[in-house]
C-alpha cells in the first residue's frame, strides 16, 4: 500500500508543477477530515493549485489544506488511501487507481457528473446548407440605406 500512496503523491506533485490538479476521493473513510456535509460523498472532487492563498501541505501519506466549501474555509486532511483518481481538469489527462475506487461507485455515473468526458460525438459528414433565393442583383436584398447616412461623430472647432 505504501508504494501506491507514493505513486499518487508523485503524480499529484507532477500535475501541480504545471497546473491545477483535481483529486477524487472517498470522503466516507474515517481518516478523511472534510466538512460534515461532505462526509457521505464517495466521489468528492477537490481542485488544488500551488497559487492558493493558504499553503497546501503534501507528503507521501496525505494532503493537508484549508479549502473553501460554500465560501467557508475548512482545514482538510485527505489521506492518499482515500484518493482514487487525480487528473488535470484543463487538459483532461490523469490517473485512476482502480484498486482504490470504492466498490459502490459506478464510473459510468461519473461521466454524467463530469469526472470524465463522454465519448466525442462524430460530426455529421454531410454539411447542411440553407436554401436562399436571390434576384441576381448584388445588394438588392441588403439593408436599406437612409438618404443621409451620417456618422455619429462631428467635428467641433
C-alpha positions as CSV (number, residue, x, y, z in Angstrom):
1,X,0.0,0.0,0.0
2,X,2.9,2.3,0.6
3,X,4.1,2.2,-3.0
4,X,0.5,3.0,-4.2
5,X,0.5,6.1,-2.0
6,X,3.9,7.1,-3.3
7,X,2.5,6.9,-6.9
8,X,-0.4,9.1,-6.0
9,X,1.9,11.5,-4.2
10,X,4.3,11.7,-7.2
11,X,1.5,12.1,-9.7
12,X,-0.1,14.9,-7.7
13,X,3.2,16.8,-7.5
14,X,3.8,16.3,-11.2
15,X,0.4,17.9,-12.0
16,X,0.8,20.7,-9.5
17,X,4.1,21.8,-11.1
18,X,2.3,22.9,-14.2
19,X,-1.4,23.4,-13.5
20,X,-4.4,22.5,-11.4
21,X,-5.0,19.1,-10.0
22,X,-8.4,17.6,-9.4
23,X,-8.3,15.0,-6.6
24,X,-11.2,12.5,-6.4
25,X,-11.6,10.7,-3.1
26,X,-13.9,8.8,-0.9
27,X,-14.7,11.2,1.9
28,X,-16.5,8.4,3.9
29,X,-13.3,6.9,5.2
30,X,-12.9,7.8,8.9
31,X,-9.4,9.2,8.4
32,X,-10.7,11.9,6.0
33,X,-11.4,15.2,7.6
34,X,-13.8,17.4,5.5
35,X,-16.9,19.3,6.4
36,X,-19.7,17.2,7.8
37,X,-22.0,17.8,4.8
38,X,-19.3,16.2,2.5
39,X,-18.6,13.1,4.7
40,X,-21.1,10.9,2.9
41,X,-19.6,11.7,-0.6
42,X,-17.9,8.7,-2.1
43,X,-16.6,10.8,-5.1
44,X,-15.6,14.1,-3.6
45,X,-13.7,16.2,-6.2
46,X,-11.4,18.9,-4.9
47,X,-9.2,21.2,-7.0
48,X,-5.7,22.0,-5.8
49,X,-3.3,24.7,-7.1
50,X,0.0,25.9,-5.8
51,X,-1.2,29.5,-6.1
52,X,-3.8,29.1,-3.3
53,X,-3.7,31.9,-0.7
54,X,-3.3,29.3,2.0
55,X,-0.5,26.8,1.9
56,X,-1.0,23.2,0.8
57,X,1.0,20.5,2.6
58,X,1.6,17.3,0.6
59,X,3.6,14.4,1.9
60,X,3.6,10.7,0.9
61,X,0.8,9.9,3.3
62,X,-1.7,12.8,2.9
63,X,-2.8,16.2,1.7
64,X,-3.5,18.9,4.3
65,X,-5.0,22.2,3.1
66,X,-7.5,24.8,4.1
67,X,-10.2,24.7,1.4
68,X,-13.3,26.8,0.9
69,X,-16.7,25.0,1.0
70,X,-19.6,27.3,0.2
71,X,-17.3,30.2,0.9
72,X,-16.3,29.0,4.3
73,X,-12.7,27.8,5.0
74,X,-12.2,24.3,6.4
75,X,-8.9,22.7,7.4
76,X,-9.0,19.4,5.5
77,X,-6.9,16.2,6.0
78,X,-7.0,13.8,3.0
79,X,-5.0,10.6,3.3
80,X,-3.9,9.1,0.0
81,X,-5.7,5.8,0.9
82,X,-9.0,7.7,0.2
83,X,-7.8,9.1,-3.2
84,X,-8.8,7.0,-6.2
85,X,-8.1,9.4,-9.1
86,X,-6.1,12.6,-9.8
87,X,-6.3,14.5,-13.1
88,X,-5.7,17.9,-14.7
89,X,-9.2,19.4,-15.2
90,X,-7.9,21.6,-18.0
91,X,-6.1,19.0,-20.1
92,X,-8.4,16.1,-19.2
93,X,-5.4,13.8,-18.5
94,X,-4.9,11.9,-15.3
95,X,-4.6,8.7,-13.4
96,X,-7.2,6.4,-11.9
97,X,-6.2,3.8,-9.3
98,X,-8.8,1.0,-9.8
99,X,-7.8,-0.8,-6.6
100,X,-8.7,2.4,-4.7
101,X,-12.1,3.0,-6.2
102,X,-14.9,2.4,-3.7
103,X,-16.9,-0.7,-4.7
104,X,-20.2,1.2,-4.8
105,X,-19.0,3.7,-7.4
106,X,-20.2,3.3,-10.9
107,X,-17.7,5.1,-13.3
108,X,-20.5,5.4,-15.9
109,X,-22.3,7.7,-13.4
110,X,-19.1,9.7,-13.1
111,X,-19.3,10.5,-16.8
112,X,-22.6,12.1,-16.3
113,X,-21.4,14.1,-13.3
114,X,-18.3,15.4,-15.2
115,X,-15.4,13.4,-13.8
116,X,-14.6,12.1,-17.2
117,X,-15.6,13.2,-20.6
118,X,-18.2,11.2,-22.6
119,X,-17.0,9.9,-26.0
120,X,-16.9,12.6,-28.5
121,X,-19.8,12.9,-31.0
122,X,-18.9,12.2,-34.5
123,X,-19.8,15.1,-36.7
124,X,-22.3,14.6,-39.5
125,X,-20.3,14.2,-42.7
126,X,-22.9,15.9,-44.8
127,X,-22.8,19.7,-44.5
128,X,-26.2,21.3,-44.0
129,X,-26.9,24.3,-46.3
130,X,-29.7,26.7,-46.1
131,X,-31.6,27.5,-49.3
132,X,-31.5,31.2,-50.2
133,X,-33.4,32.9,-53.0
134,X,-31.6,35.6,-54.8
135,X,-32.6,38.1,-57.5
136,X,-29.2,38.2,-59.2
137,X,-28.6,41.8,-58.3
138,X,-26.0,42.4,-55.7
139,X,-27.2,44.3,-52.7
140,X,-30.8,44.3,-53.7
141,X,-31.9,42.5,-50.6
142,X,-29.4,44.2,-48.3
143,X,-30.2,46.7,-45.6
144,X,-31.8,49.8,-46.9
145,X,-29.8,53.0,-46.5
146,X,-31.2,56.2,-45.4
147,X,-30.7,59.1,-47.9
148,X,-28.3,60.8,-45.5
149,X,-26.0,58.3,-43.9
150,X,-24.3,60.4,-41.4
151,X,-21.8,59.4,-38.8
152,X,-22.5,59.9,-35.1
153,X,-19.2,61.8,-34.8
154,X,-19.0,65.5,-35.5
155,X,-16.1,67.9,-36.0
156,X,-16.1,70.6,-33.4
157,X,-14.0,73.7,-34.0
